[in-house]
Amino acid sequence: MKVALGSDHRGTEAAHALLSHLRHAGHQPFILGESSGKVCDYPDNAFLVAQAIRTGDAKVGMLICGSGVGMAMAANKVPGIRAAAAYDEFLAEMSRRHNDANVLCLSGDLCTTAQLCAIADAFLAARFEGGRHERRVRKLDAIERGEDPTTVSPESAPASPAS
């Protein structure tokens, strides 16, 4: 799977470790933006990764900053992106199964390399379940379009671009 990676300076080491891990697992990961460890602003690289998903250059993205929260906030500003901060395998898996997340945001400060790799593996192995969750994801799409989700018929809402 094509996986776009990005980080700020606090996630650089983890991003390079994930790059190697994902390659070894048979994926096609690539890093976007500043990745030398030099101080940089997390929204810049979050935007690059989100755009790679929107354009089809990547199927999913993984972003790493100190907490994972800033990256999730930035990525979620890009239309069509559903970024989830996850600190364990369960959260990563459920973000895909129930929320059709297409970006995983990780903490370079709170997680070891082994934990980050396990969380990434859980995210990539999980698949969106659809069903009642599809209705909810379509309501997220409605909110993104500036519509009240309670007034949008889930059947008429555009299908979600991720999966």
Secondary structure, 3 states (H helix, E strand, C coil): CEEEEEECCCCHHHHHHHHHHHHHCCCEEEECCCCCCCCCCHHHHHHHHHHHHHHCCCCEEEEEECCCHHHHHHHCCCCCCCEEECCCHHHHHHHHHCCCCCEEEEECCCCCHHHHHHHHHHHHHCCCCCCHHHHHHHHHHHHHCCCCHHHCCCCCCCCCCCC
